[in-house]
């Protein structure tokens, strides 16, 4: 079992990558009077065509190189003026040029730091081309190369709103080194180079930059016993037009978070429980392989560390992963995985963009057992989009700790012989504090089901009548029964967040997986969202005509910014994985969202509807903000201007710090 994969700690972008080690950069300080030096390079050795990138098209290429990587195709910039300057947090020059020099015929340069000038994230070396276009690098070590990579990283810091002069220089050095190790080929000019950088490593750099710019948090504030639950939707293809796969995955883990000193969190994985279901074939009508697997693994005792930022991100660095079975091998490139904290509590949301490459395997030592992947025999690509929720558990839970009104958001996936289904529901539950609950009706417009069969897609509005029942929760916060039926779930230590999940199936017959998330609602008036910024974490699936599958997810820096209690704007990028037919080839594109208007309606208890419309149709988020509006849980549906919804999903909004 690949535990990093089940933690959803895997590839976050489609890429041709290999992380083979850490940067050799020392990151040592350079007091004024000492020299800094480096090499300036660009595609073709010129920067005249440098422009700010706007919309980036993403091409699918999941092949992972097994050898040391480098960016090829860059050439030295000869005879260019290199200026040393300070910039503000928007990248604008502050004051005069501090000193300057010129690059040699090999692109090399050397500068002496003026008196009282030390290394910093806002100290910049700059080359300016025609039309006042620039190529820059942060002076955070004595060896500073100026290249498209250094410019790209600086831009991401600026986009994030980082305090450049407060960045820890060694962290910037480490980030730059990791980016430079990606295996990429420069395009014909800088425009193409920046397109390549955004395509291959944009999401990776956004995650890394958010961690570097986030400051140091206090690990002791989040220690304790945790449970997690994850829900994933997947699409796989096979090269040479062989059968493809639609799948869902559900898993839950037990963790312990311990204080490792300052911002270091030591994390121990204790156990893992998994439900996986898939349909494979050339079409839904011809899908002879219907899989359902349930596994449980205990006493894993695997330990790794994370870094907690002051901005509320718990970052875990995964390693390059390779897994081999009897006839197939997989590779997952290394990545940093950012768990986003919801308010000042032990509650984190992870929404990674996973992918892996599938290979044939070979026997390299002559024992007739496969022991390595064959990089020359790529078999296909596998893409997964998931949510994983981590919650700190209580130590002495009592029924009286669960009281008040909760908003419920539900998502489910069903795979049957000849049909695929996705379902969402939104309603409320009330807990009086005695172990019972009242379940309100899932009313018209709050329950939706889309399906896909050999006859095409279908949509069904759903309702569910009100009911009541009981919930059994042990002292550790584990949910064990609902209305006398076995159940699995947890409540967090503050008694304001609940997760419940289920999976059922039979091999070669059917597979089902579902996830319920609930947050406690306001009891004394609508929560205020005006002036707040929310990180938008999104996963959705569209099922369309001609067996069209569209799996969408947000990149890390996708935000909803609320200008008032009723209006906001969405900015960011949505990754879209598409294939035509169950056996179709995966393709990837990016939908750039710029200042999309979001109209918000919030009821006194926090029940909320967010509507984002364009010329093609409307995206509706139906759900709830919690009492302090630090987190919002929503079911997503998209419908064309004329027609029924054909896309459903889940969105979690977390207030940024």
TORGU-887322 format. One line per 3 residues: their letters; for each residue z, x, y of C-alpha. Coordinates in Angstrom, 2 decimals, m for minus. Last residue first. Layout:
A	Z X Y ~ ...
***
This chain:
XXX	7.59 m4.99 34.47 ~ 4.74 m7.01 33.01 ~ 5.36 m10.60 31.95
XXX	4.19 m11.28 28.41 ~ 1.48 m13.84 27.66 ~ 0.73 m14.61 24.01
XXX	m2.58 m16.20 23.03 ~ m3.51 m17.69 19.63 ~ m6.83 m18.90 18.33
XXX	m9.42 m21.61 17.95 ~ m13.19 m21.69 18.52 ~ m15.70 m24.51 17.85
XXX	m14.30 m27.13 20.24 ~ m16.42 m30.27 20.52 ~ m19.51 m30.71 22.67
XXX	m20.97 m30.75 26.15 ~ m19.56 m28.02 28.37 ~ m18.92 m25.93 25.27
XXX	m15.41 m25.90 23.83 ~ m12.94 m23.05 23.50 ~ m9.48 m23.49 22.05
XXX	m6.40 m21.34 22.41 ~ m2.88 m22.15 21.21 ~ m0.31 m20.73 23.59
XXX	3.05 m18.95 23.69 ~ 4.30 m17.71 27.08 ~ 6.84 m14.98 27.71
XXX	8.91 m13.82 30.67 ~ 8.87 m17.29 32.24 ~ 12.69 m17.39 32.51
XXX	13.05 m20.59 30.46 ~ 10.11 m19.92 28.13 ~ 6.51 m20.69 29.03
XXX	4.78 m23.15 26.71 ~ 1.55 m24.14 25.02 ~ m2.07 m25.19 25.44
XXX	m4.53 m22.53 26.57 ~ m7.93 m24.06 27.26 ~ m11.15 m22.08 27.44
XXX	m13.95 m24.07 29.01 ~ m17.74 m24.23 28.70 ~ m21.00 m22.42 29.33
XXX	m21.00 m22.41 33.15 ~ m17.46 m21.09 33.30 ~ m13.99 m22.49 32.87
XXX	m10.45 m21.15 32.43 ~ m7.79 m23.85 31.94 ~ m4.09 m23.11 31.41
XXX	m1.85 m25.93 30.15 ~ 1.90 m25.53 30.14 ~ 5.05 m27.07 28.66
XXX	7.81 m25.31 30.62 ~ 10.42 m28.12 30.54 ~ 9.52 m29.41 34.03
XXX	5.78 m29.43 33.16 ~ 3.49 m26.55 34.14 ~ m0.19 m27.01 35.03
XXX	m2.26 m23.87 35.52 ~ m5.83 m23.35 36.73 ~ m7.24 m19.93 35.86
XXX	m10.11 m18.55 37.91 ~ m11.91 m15.58 36.39 ~ m11.42 m12.55 38.63
XXX	m13.52 m10.26 36.45 ~ m13.77 m10.76 32.69 ~ m15.96 m8.21 30.87
XXX	m17.15 m9.52 27.52 ~ m17.48 m6.53 25.20 ~ m19.85 m6.36 22.26
XXX	m19.58 m5.54 18.58 ~ m21.92 m6.17 15.66 ~ m20.99 m6.76 12.04
XXX	m23.81 m7.10 9.53 ~ m24.33 m10.50 7.92 ~ m23.24 m11.39 4.38
XXX	m21.09 m14.36 5.45 ~ m23.79 m15.40 7.87 ~ m24.56 m14.13 11.34
XXX	m21.94 m11.59 12.37 ~ m19.94 m11.12 15.51 ~ m17.01 m9.02 16.69
XXX	m16.22 m9.70 20.35 ~ m13.89 m7.46 22.35 ~ m12.58 m9.19 25.47
XXX	m12.14 m7.14 28.64 ~ m9.87 m7.46 31.64 ~ m9.14 m9.66 34.61
XXX	m7.84 m13.24 34.66 ~ m7.01 m14.98 37.93 ~ m4.23 m17.36 38.90
XXX	m3.53 m20.86 40.15 ~ m0.81 m23.51 39.77 ~ 2.56 m21.88 40.48
XXX	0.89 m19.47 42.88 ~ m1.08 m16.20 42.87 ~ m0.52 m15.78 39.13
XXX	m2.13 m12.67 37.66 ~ m3.35 m13.03 34.07 ~ m4.03 m9.61 32.61
XXX	m6.21 m7.72 30.13 ~ m5.27 m4.06 29.93 ~ m4.80 m3.86 26.15
XXX	m8.22 m5.18 25.19 ~ m8.32 m8.82 24.23 ~ m9.53 m10.14 20.90
XXX	m12.49 m12.15 19.62 ~ m13.86 m12.83 16.12 ~ m17.22 m14.63 16.24
XXX	m18.67 m15.91 12.94 ~ m22.04 m17.64 12.86 ~ m22.68 m19.50 9.61
XXX	m26.03 m20.83 10.88 ~ m24.06 m23.01 13.30 ~ m20.65 m21.88 14.44
XXX	m17.15 m20.84 13.45 ~ m15.32 m19.19 16.36 ~ m12.21 m17.08 15.80
XXX	m9.45 m16.16 18.24 ~ m6.97 m13.37 19.04 ~ m5.47 m12.86 22.50
XXX	m2.80 m10.74 24.18 ~ m2.76 m11.37 27.93 ~ m0.43 m9.10 29.87
XXX	1.15 m11.28 32.50 ~ 1.49 m10.63 36.23 ~ 3.93 m12.67 38.30
XXX	3.52 m13.82 41.90 ~ 4.12 m17.47 41.06 ~ 5.35 m18.00 37.48
XXX	8.48 m20.09 38.12 ~ 10.07 m21.94 35.21 ~ 10.05 m25.74 35.44
XXX	13.41 m27.41 35.93 ~ 16.90 m27.37 34.45 ~ 16.60 m27.24 30.66
XXX	13.94 m24.56 30.40 ~ 12.39 m24.05 26.98 ~ 13.38 m21.94 23.99
XXX	10.44 m20.26 22.24 ~ 8.78 m21.17 18.96 ~ 6.15 m19.42 16.83
XXX	4.71 m20.94 13.64 ~ 2.37 m18.96 11.36 ~ 0.15 m20.15 8.53
XXX	m1.65 m18.77 5.48 ~ m3.67 m20.59 2.82 ~ m5.72 m19.43 m0.18
XXX	m7.80 m21.43 m2.66 ~ m9.28 m21.43 m6.19 ~ m10.40 m18.07 m7.62
XXX	m6.83 m16.72 m7.39 ~ m4.34 m19.39 m6.44 ~ m2.87 m20.02 m3.05
XXX	0.09 m20.37 m0.75 ~ 1.34 m18.65 2.35 ~ 4.01 m19.58 4.85
XXX	5.43 m18.55 8.17 ~ 8.30 m19.26 10.52 ~ 9.11 m17.44 13.78
XXX	11.89 m18.46 16.18 ~ 12.82 m17.28 19.68 ~ 15.75 m18.28 21.92
XXX	18.81 m17.61 19.75 ~ 19.62 m14.35 21.50 ~ 19.68 m12.40 18.22
XXX	16.25 m13.60 17.15 ~ 15.61 m16.40 14.67 ~ 13.82 m15.67 11.43
XXX	11.31 m17.00 8.92 ~ 10.74 m17.92 5.30 ~ 11.05 m21.33 3.70
XXX	12.27 m22.96 0.50 ~ 12.41 m26.79 0.77 ~ 15.64 m28.71 1.45
XXX	14.50 m29.88 4.90 ~ 13.52 m26.33 5.91 ~ 15.16 m23.56 3.91
XXX	15.70 m19.76 4.05 ~ 15.49 m18.82 7.73 ~ 16.87 m15.30 8.14
XXX	19.14 m14.80 11.16 ~ 21.61 m12.43 9.52 ~ 24.28 m15.14 9.19
XXX	21.93 m17.33 7.16 ~ 19.63 m19.97 8.65 ~ 19.11 m23.35 6.96
XXX	17.03 m25.78 9.02 ~ 17.35 m29.53 8.66 ~ 15.00 m32.43 9.25
XXX	13.50 m34.88 11.68 ~ 10.12 m36.49 12.16 ~ 7.48 m37.30 14.76
XXX	3.97 m38.01 13.58 ~ 1.21 m35.38 13.30 ~ m2.10 m35.67 15.12
XXX	m5.33 m33.77 14.57 ~ m8.75 m33.64 16.23 ~ m11.44 m32.70 13.69
XXX	m14.35 m30.31 14.29 ~ m17.18 m29.40 11.92 ~ m19.44 m26.43 11.28
XXX	m22.40 m26.43 8.87 ~ m23.43 m28.15 5.61 ~ m22.54 m25.06 3.56
XXX	m19.05 m25.22 5.00 ~ m17.30 m24.26 8.22 ~ m14.17 m25.81 9.66
XXX	m12.48 m26.37 12.99 ~ m9.13 m28.12 13.26 ~ m7.25 m29.17 16.38
XXX	m3.85 m30.61 17.26 ~ m2.59 m31.03 20.82 ~ m5.29 m33.29 22.22
XXX	m3.82 m36.39 20.61 ~ m0.11 m35.92 19.99 ~ 1.74 m33.58 17.66
XXX	4.74 m35.90 17.57 ~ 8.21 m34.54 18.20 ~ 10.29 m32.81 15.53
XXX	14.02 m33.51 15.75 ~ 16.22 m30.77 14.32 ~ 19.33 m30.28 12.17
XXX	21.58 m27.25 11.69 ~ 24.42 m28.60 13.87 ~ 23.37 m27.21 17.25
XXX	21.45 m30.22 18.61 ~ 18.03 m28.59 17.98 ~ 15.01 m30.22 19.64
XXX	11.46 m29.47 18.56 ~ 8.30 m29.47 20.68 ~ 4.54 m29.73 20.12
XXX	1.37 m27.62 19.79 ~ m0.91 m27.41 16.76 ~ m3.74 m25.11 15.67
XXX	m5.96 m25.18 12.56 ~ m8.70 m22.93 11.17 ~ m10.67 m23.90 8.08
XXX	m13.19 m22.26 5.70 ~ m15.08 m24.23 3.04 ~ m17.09 m23.82 m0.18
XXX	m14.24 m23.10 m2.59 ~ m11.29 m23.12 m0.27 ~ m9.98 m20.76 2.40
XXX	m7.42 m22.07 4.88 ~ m6.14 m20.46 8.08 ~ m3.19 m21.71 10.09
XXX	m1.91 m21.51 13.66 ~ 1.17 m23.16 15.14 ~ 2.74 m23.20 18.61
XXX	6.18 m24.79 19.06 ~ 8.13 m25.22 22.30 ~ 11.88 m25.36 21.81
XXX	14.43 m27.80 23.21 ~ 18.15 m27.02 23.02 ~ 20.48 m25.56 20.43
XXX	20.62 m22.74 17.91 ~ 23.84 m20.72 18.23 ~ 25.84 m23.76 17.01
XXX	24.32 m23.28 13.57 ~ 26.06 m19.89 13.33 ~ 24.53 m16.38 13.34
XXX	26.77 m13.37 12.81 ~ 24.71 m10.18 13.13 ~ 21.69 m11.59 14.95
XXX	18.22 m10.18 14.29 ~ 16.05 m8.16 16.65 ~ 12.52 m9.56 16.73
XXX	9.14 m7.92 16.08 ~ 5.99 m10.07 16.36 ~ 2.65 m8.90 14.97
XXX	m0.58 m10.51 16.11 ~ m3.84 m9.65 14.40 ~ m7.51 m8.79 14.60
XXX	m9.07 m7.12 11.57 ~ m12.45 m5.44 11.14 ~ m13.82 m3.93 7.94
XXX	m17.01 m1.87 7.83 ~ m19.30 m1.05 4.92 ~ m20.26 1.12 1.96
XXX	m20.62 4.57 3.54 ~ m21.87 7.04 0.96 ~ m22.31 10.37 2.77
XXX	m18.62 10.48 3.69 ~ m17.72 10.50 m0.03 ~ m14.06 9.56 m0.14
XXX	m11.70 11.69 m2.17 ~ m9.66 11.62 m5.40 ~ m11.71 9.67 m7.92
XXX	m10.41 10.37 m11.46 ~ m12.62 12.08 m14.05 ~ m10.41 15.19 m13.96
XXX	m13.16 17.38 m12.49 ~ m11.44 18.35 m9.24 ~ m13.64 16.65 m6.63
XXX	m14.09 13.21 m8.20 ~ m15.89 10.93 m5.76 ~ m15.25 7.74 m3.83
XXX	m17.65 5.30 m2.15 ~ m16.73 4.51 1.40 ~ m15.20 1.71 3.53
XXX	m14.62 2.26 7.23 ~ m11.64 0.76 9.00 ~ m10.95 m1.51 11.93
XXX	m7.97 m2.81 13.85 ~ m7.69 m4.15 17.40 ~ m3.94 m4.26 17.87
XXX	m1.84 m7.14 19.18 ~ 1.82 m6.09 19.06 ~ 4.53 m8.32 20.54
XXX	8.13 m7.18 20.95 ~ 11.51 m8.95 21.12 ~ 14.84 m7.15 21.44
XXX	15.46 m8.54 24.90 ~ 14.96 m7.76 28.57 ~ 11.72 m9.73 28.82
XXX	9.06 m9.75 26.13 ~ 8.55 m6.11 25.14 ~ 5.00 m5.00 24.34
XXX	4.51 m2.98 21.14 ~ 1.86 m0.35 21.87 ~ 0.20 1.41 18.96
XXX	m1.08 4.96 19.45 ~ m4.01 5.72 17.18 ~ m5.21 7.87 14.32
XXX	m8.40 6.90 12.49 ~ m8.27 4.50 9.52 ~ m10.35 5.54 6.50
XXX	m10.97 3.58 3.33 ~ m11.97 4.52 m0.24 ~ m13.52 2.53 m3.06
XXX	m14.01 2.77 m6.84 ~ m10.66 3.36 m8.50 ~ m8.54 3.30 m5.33
XXX	m8.43 5.62 m2.34 ~ m6.63 5.35 1.00 ~ m7.09 7.58 4.04
XXX	m5.00 7.39 7.18 ~ m5.19 9.45 10.37 ~ m1.74 9.25 11.91
XXX	0.03 6.56 13.86 ~ 1.79 7.13 17.15 ~ 4.29 4.38 17.94
XXX	4.67 3.21 21.54 ~ 7.42 0.75 22.50 ~ 6.28 m0.65 25.84
XXX	8.77 m2.21 28.25 ~ 7.90 m0.70 31.64 ~ 10.78 1.77 31.29
XXX	8.93 3.15 28.31 ~ 10.23 3.30 24.75 ~ 8.79 6.05 22.56
XXX	8.46 5.51 18.82 ~ 9.54 7.33 15.69 ~ 8.81 7.20 11.97
XXX	10.83 6.46 8.86 ~ 9.77 5.05 5.47 ~ 12.60 3.64 3.34
XXX	10.30 1.60 1.06 ~ 13.20 m0.02 m0.82 ~ 11.21 m3.22 m1.38
XXX	7.57 m4.11 m1.98 ~ 6.40 m7.69 m2.33 ~ 2.85 m8.79 m3.08
XXX	0.89 m12.05 m2.90 ~ m2.84 m12.00 m3.61 ~ m5.50 m14.69 m3.24
XXX	m9.20 m13.95 m3.73 ~ m12.24 m16.18 m3.78 ~ m15.23 m14.25 m5.13
XXX	m18.26 m16.36 m6.09 ~ m19.33 m17.08 m2.51 ~ m22.77 m18.70 m2.69
XXX	m22.46 m21.85 m0.59 ~ m20.40 m19.94 1.96 ~ m23.10 m17.29 2.00
XXX	m23.86 m13.90 0.40 ~ m20.43 m13.62 m1.14 ~ m16.78 m13.00 m0.44
XXX	m13.93 m15.38 0.47 ~ m10.53 m13.86 1.17 ~ m6.76 m14.34 0.93
XXX	m3.84 m12.01 1.50 ~ m0.09 m12.69 1.41 ~ 2.28 m9.77 1.97
XXX	6.02 m8.99 1.85 ~ 7.21 m5.59 3.02 ~ 10.51 m3.75 2.81
XXX	12.73 m1.24 4.59 ~ 10.68 0.36 7.36 ~ 12.85 2.74 9.40
XXX	12.26 3.22 13.13 ~ 13.78 6.03 15.20 ~ 13.48 5.12 18.89
XXX	13.07 7.95 21.39 ~ 13.59 7.10 25.08 ~ 16.74 9.18 25.66
XXX	18.14 10.04 22.23 ~ 16.97 8.87 18.81 ~ 18.68 5.48 19.08
XXX	18.02 3.46 15.93 ~ 15.65 0.58 15.12 ~ 15.96 m0.76 11.55
XXX	13.06 m2.64 10.06 ~ 12.22 m5.47 7.63 ~ 8.61 m6.50 7.21
XXX	6.50 m9.66 7.07 ~ 2.84 m10.03 6.19 ~ m0.03 m12.48 6.51
XXX	m3.70 m11.66 6.01 ~ m6.79 m13.81 6.41 ~ m10.27 m13.06 5.13
XXX	m14.02 m13.59 5.55 ~ m16.12 m11.22 3.42 ~ m19.68 m9.94 3.07
XXX	m22.07 m9.56 0.14 ~ m24.72 m6.77 0.20 ~ m27.05 m6.42 3.14
XXX	m27.69 m2.67 2.71 ~ m24.23 m1.88 4.08 ~ m21.44 m4.30 3.36
XXX	m19.61 m6.38 5.93 ~ m16.01 m7.37 6.50 ~ m14.44 m9.92 8.87
XXX	m10.70 m10.41 9.27 ~ m8.11 m12.77 10.72 ~ m4.51 m11.56 10.91
XXX	m1.00 m13.01 11.13 ~ 1.99 m10.70 11.41 ~ 5.75 m11.11 10.99
XXX	8.46 m8.68 11.96 ~ 12.14 m8.42 11.22 ~ 14.58 m6.24 13.09
XXX	18.04 m4.71 12.58 ~ 19.47 m3.03 15.66 ~ 18.64 m0.74 18.57
XXX	16.85 m2.07 21.66 ~ 19.07 m0.95 24.56 ~ 19.92 2.41 22.99
XXX	16.33 3.58 23.39 ~ 16.64 3.72 27.17 ~ 13.22 3.68 28.83
XXX	11.26 6.61 30.19 ~ 8.43 5.97 32.62 ~ 5.50 3.61 32.02
XXX	2.66 5.82 33.27 ~ 2.37 7.80 30.03 ~ 2.67 4.62 27.94
XXX	0.15 2.60 29.97 ~ m2.20 5.60 29.92 ~ m2.10 5.76 26.13
XXX	m2.88 2.08 25.63 ~ m5.72 2.14 28.18 ~ m7.01 5.39 26.64
XXX	m7.30 3.81 23.17 ~ m8.96 0.68 24.56 ~ m11.61 2.74 26.33
XXX	m12.16 5.21 23.49 ~ m15.63 4.70 22.01 ~ m17.30 2.16 24.28
XXX	m15.58 3.24 27.47 ~ m16.32 6.89 26.80 ~ m19.91 6.16 25.77
XXX	m20.58 4.10 28.89 ~ m19.04 6.91 30.91 ~ m21.44 9.37 29.32
XXX	m24.41 7.05 29.81 ~ m23.78 6.90 33.55 ~ m23.03 10.61 33.56
XXX	m26.50 11.50 32.38 ~ m28.62 11.84 29.24 ~ m25.77 10.78 27.01
XXX	m22.97 12.97 25.75 ~ m22.26 12.94 22.04 ~ m18.82 11.95 20.84
XXX	m16.20 13.17 18.37 ~ m12.82 12.45 19.91 ~ m10.73 15.58 20.33
XXX	m11.06 15.54 24.13 ~ m9.12 12.28 24.24 ~ m6.18 13.78 22.37
XXX	m6.07 16.79 24.70 ~ m6.15 14.61 27.80 ~ m3.23 12.56 26.48
XXX	m1.17 15.64 25.68 ~ m1.79 17.15 29.12 ~ m0.86 13.85 30.80
XXX	2.38 13.75 28.82 ~ 3.15 17.36 29.78 ~ 2.64 16.51 33.44
XXX	5.21 13.73 33.51 ~ 3.71 11.26 35.97 ~ 5.62 10.66 39.20
XXX	2.89 11.88 41.61 ~ 0.38 9.52 40.02 ~ 2.49 6.40 40.41
XXX	0.37 4.36 37.98 ~ m1.54 1.27 39.06 ~ m3.20 0.85 35.65
XXX	m6.67 1.12 37.18 ~ m5.68 4.43 38.80 ~ m4.44 5.85 35.50
XXX	m7.66 4.66 33.83 ~ m9.73 6.34 36.53 ~ m7.91 9.62 35.96
XXX	m8.67 9.47 32.23 ~ m12.39 8.87 32.87 ~ m12.62 11.72 35.40
XXX	m10.98 14.15 32.96 ~ m13.30 13.01 30.16 ~ m16.42 13.21 32.34
XXX	m15.57 16.88 32.91 ~ m13.45 19.21 35.01 ~ m11.42 21.56 32.83
XXX	m7.94 22.49 34.00 ~ m6.15 25.52 32.51 ~ m2.96 26.09 34.53
XXX	m1.58 22.66 33.65 ~ m1.24 19.22 35.26 ~ m4.02 19.56 37.84
XXX	m5.64 16.17 37.36 ~ m9.43 16.35 37.03 ~ m12.28 15.00 39.14
XXX	m16.03 14.34 39.15 ~ m17.16 12.71 42.36 ~ m20.05 10.80 43.90
XXX	m20.61 11.34 47.64 ~ m24.25 10.23 47.42 ~ m25.06 13.64 45.92
XXX	m22.35 15.43 44.02 ~ m18.70 16.13 44.78 ~ m16.56 18.34 42.53
XXX	m12.84 17.72 42.64 ~ m9.62 19.39 41.56 ~ m6.71 16.98 41.87
XXX	m2.97 17.06 42.49 ~ m1.77 13.46 42.01 ~ m0.55 13.99 38.44
XXX	1.36 17.06 39.49 ~ 1.38 20.86 39.22 ~ 2.95 22.63 42.16
XXX	2.02 23.23 45.81 ~ 4.72 24.86 47.95 ~ 2.43 27.78 48.94
XXX	m1.21 27.31 48.00 ~ m2.30 27.33 44.35 ~ m4.95 29.96 43.74
XXX	m8.24 28.66 42.36 ~ m10.52 29.94 39.60 ~ m13.87 28.50 38.44
XXX	m16.12 28.55 35.38 ~ m19.39 26.64 35.13 ~ m21.20 29.48 33.34
XXX	m23.29 30.36 36.43 ~ m20.01 30.44 38.35 ~ m18.23 27.52 39.97
XXX	m17.35 27.67 43.65 ~ m13.95 27.74 45.40 ~ m11.69 25.51 47.46
XXX	m8.25 25.22 49.04 ~ m5.86 22.50 50.23 ~ m8.56 20.06 51.35
XXX	m6.99 18.06 54.16 ~ m4.67 15.07 54.01 ~ m4.50 12.46 51.26
XXX	m7.71 11.82 49.31 ~ m8.10 8.33 47.83 ~ m7.45 7.93 44.09
XXX	m5.77 4.54 44.39 ~ m2.33 6.03 43.69 ~ m2.79 8.49 46.55
XXX	m4.70 11.74 46.25 ~ m3.93 15.40 46.88 ~ m6.74 17.96 47.06
XXX	m8.13 21.14 45.51 ~ m11.89 21.43 46.04 ~ m14.49 22.84 43.64
XXX	m17.94 23.51 45.18 ~ m20.67 23.60 42.55 ~ m22.67 26.75 41.77
XXX	m23.36 25.88 38.11 ~ m22.09 22.78 36.32 ~ m21.91 23.87 32.68
XXX	m23.56 21.66 30.03 ~ m22.23 18.72 28.03 ~ m24.21 17.67 24.94
XXX	m21.40 17.65 22.42 ~ m17.95 16.18 22.78 ~ m15.78 17.74 20.13
XXX	m14.37 16.95 16.72 ~ m12.84 18.94 13.89 ~ m14.15 17.66 10.59
XXX	m13.79 14.46 8.55 ~ m15.89 12.39 10.96 ~ m15.06 8.70 10.98
XXX	m17.89 6.20 10.85 ~ m16.94 2.95 12.62 ~ m20.06 2.62 14.73
XXX	m20.57 m0.75 16.39 ~ m22.17 m0.57 19.79 ~ m20.17 m1.72 22.80
XXX	m21.83 m2.79 26.03 ~ m19.90 m1.72 29.11 ~ m19.82 m3.72 32.36
XXX	m18.95 m1.82 35.56 ~ m19.03 1.97 35.58 ~ m18.48 3.79 38.92
XXX	m21.50 5.98 39.53 ~ m22.32 9.64 38.79 ~ m26.06 10.27 39.03
XXX	m25.79 13.50 41.01 ~ m23.27 14.95 38.58 ~ m25.30 17.77 37.06
XXX	m24.88 20.13 34.10 ~ m27.31 18.19 31.92 ~ m24.46 15.93 30.86
XXX	m21.42 17.30 32.67 ~ m19.28 20.42 32.70 ~ m16.79 22.23 34.93
XXX	m14.77 25.00 33.31 ~ m11.21 26.02 34.00 ~ m8.85 27.91 36.21
XXX	m5.50 27.66 37.91 ~ m3.97 30.58 39.73 ~ m0.45 31.35 40.76
XXX	0.73 31.37 44.36 ~ 2.53 28.05 44.04 ~ 4.40 27.64 40.78
XXX	2.47 26.79 37.62 ~ 4.47 24.76 35.13 ~ 3.72 24.92 31.44
XXX	1.65 22.11 29.89 ~ 0.98 24.27 26.86 ~ m2.46 22.95 26.05
XXX	m3.42 23.47 22.40 ~ m3.99 19.70 22.07 ~ m2.69 18.05 18.97
XXX	m4.36 17.71 15.60 ~ m7.36 16.40 13.73 ~ m8.06 13.10 15.38
XXX	m11.52 12.13 14.19 ~ m13.65 9.52 15.83 ~ m16.92 7.61 15.72
XXX	m15.62 4.44 17.26 ~ m14.93 0.74 17.25 ~ m11.60 0.47 18.99
XXX	m7.97 m0.09 18.06 ~ m7.86 1.66 14.70 ~ m4.62 1.17 12.82
XXX	m0.94 0.39 13.25 ~ m0.94 m3.28 12.25 ~ 2.38 m2.56 10.55
XXX	0.48 m3.45 7.40 ~ m2.00 m0.71 8.22 ~ 0.76 1.82 8.70
XXX	2.22 0.74 5.39 ~ m0.97 1.34 3.41 ~ 0.00 0.00 0.00
***
